[in-house]
Amino acid sequence: MGTASMFGHQEFDVELDCPWMTLYATVQYINHGDEENLVEIVSVKANGMDITNWLNIDYIYDLIDDQISNADYHWTDHGDQV
């Protein structure tokens, strides 16, 4: 499921798997939408607890990149002409 605009504050739910458990978490981030495609992780929370520092941040950025790339495309987000 995507959103019409992927800029600004965003969040999505994710399952984080390891060999002995699955953790259900919410990833919150800010997509600043500038030329460098700056994305800032706000937090990763599970059961209301911030677990951001416990995780591999590169993996979380990969999840965010997947989320952005799978978003619904809308021409107004990119200034395309009809």
C-alpha contacts under 8 A as a table, 3 or more apart, distances in Angstrom:
res1	aa1	res2	aa2	distance
1	M	70	N	7.73
1	M	71	A	6.47
1	M	72	D	7.20
2	G	67	Q	7.79
2	G	68	I	7.85
2	G	70	N	6.73
2	G	71	A	3.81
2	G	72	D	4.72
3	T	6	M	6.33
3	T	71	A	6.11
3	T	72	D	6.05
4	A	71	A	7.89
4	A	72	D	6.51
4	A	73	Y	7.21
4	A	74	H	6.24
4	A	77	D	7.25
5	S	77	D	6.14
6	M	10	Q	7.18
6	M	31	N	6.89
6	M	68	I	6.72
6	M	71	A	7.60
7	F	10	Q	7.59
7	F	30	I	7.23
7	F	31	N	4.92
7	F	32	H	6.07
7	F	33	G	5.55
8	G	30	I	5.21
8	G	31	N	5.07
8	G	32	H	5.91
8	G	33	G	7.52
9	H	28	Q	7.33
9	H	29	Y	5.87
9	H	30	I	4.42
9	H	31	N	6.53
10	Q	28	Q	5.81
10	Q	29	Y	5.43
10	Q	30	I	6.01
10	Q	31	N	7.42
11	E	26	T	6.71
11	E	27	V	5.38
11	E	28	Q	4.26
11	E	29	Y	6.19
12	F	26	T	5.63
12	F	27	V	5.48
12	F	28	Q	6.82
13	D	24	Y	7.30
13	D	25	A	5.79
13	D	26	T	4.41
13	D	27	V	6.29
14	V	24	Y	5.97
14	V	25	A	5.42
14	V	26	T	6.08
14	V	27	V	7.23
15	E	22	T	6.39
15	E	23	L	5.65
15	E	24	Y	4.67
15	E	25	A	6.27
16	L	22	T	5.62
16	L	23	L	4.99
16	L	24	Y	6.27
16	L	25	A	7.16
17	D	21	M	6.16
17	D	22	T	4.48
17	D	23	L	6.35
18	C	21	M	5.55
18	C	22	T	6.32
23	L	46	A	7.18
24	Y	46	A	6.12
25	A	44	V	6.50
25	A	45	K	5.34
25	A	46	A	4.41
25	A	47	N	7.38
26	T	44	V	5.59
26	T	45	K	5.28
26	T	46	A	6.55
27	V	41	I	7.81
27	V	42	V	7.82
27	V	43	S	6.03
27	V	44	V	4.50
27	V	45	K	6.65
28	Q	41	I	6.32
28	Q	42	V	5.29
28	Q	43	S	5.25
28	Q	44	V	6.24
29	Y	39	V	6.92
29	Y	40	E	5.53
29	Y	41	I	4.34
29	Y	42	V	4.80
29	Y	43	S	6.88
30	I	39	V	5.69
30	I	40	E	5.12
30	I	41	I	6.47
30	I	42	V	6.88
31	N	37	N	7.27
31	N	38	L	6.17
31	N	39	V	4.55
31	N	40	E	6.51
32	H	37	N	6.86
32	H	38	L	5.53
32	H	39	V	6.11
32	H	40	E	7.80
33	G	36	E	7.78
33	G	37	N	5.44
33	G	38	L	6.48
33	G	39	V	7.91
34	D	37	N	5.32
34	D	38	L	6.43
35	E	38	L	7.82
41	I	44	V	7.96
41	I	61	Y	7.92
43	S	50	D	6.42
43	S	51	I	7.55
43	S	52	T	5.61
44	V	50	D	5.80
44	V	51	I	5.66
44	V	52	T	4.86
45	K	48	G	5.63
45	K	49	M	5.20
45	K	50	D	4.45
45	K	51	I	5.58
45	K	52	T	7.07
46	A	49	M	5.32
46	A	50	D	6.68
46	A	51	I	6.83
50	D	53	N	7.98
51	I	54	W	5.36
51	I	55	L	6.98
52	T	55	L	5.75
52	T	57	I	7.77
55	L	59	Y	7.91
55	L	60	I	7.72
56	N	59	Y	5.43
56	N	60	I	6.70
57	I	60	I	5.00
57	I	61	Y	6.22
58	D	61	Y	5.08
58	D	62	D	6.25
59	Y	62	D	5.01
59	Y	63	L	6.37
60	I	63	L	5.02
60	I	64	I	6.26
61	Y	64	I	4.98
61	Y	65	D	6.08
62	D	65	D	4.99
62	D	66	D	6.20
63	L	66	D	5.08
63	L	67	Q	6.18
64	I	67	Q	4.96
64	I	68	I	6.19
65	D	68	I	5.18
65	D	69	S	6.07
66	D	69	S	5.13
66	D	70	N	6.07
67	Q	70	N	5.32
67	Q	71	A	6.37
68	I	71	A	5.32
73	Y	77	D	7.68
74	H	77	D	5.68
74	H	78	H	7.43
75	W	78	H	5.47
75	W	79	G	6.03
75	W	80	D	5.12
75	W	81	Q	7.30
75	W	82	V	7.80
76	T	79	G	5.11
76	T	80	D	6.53
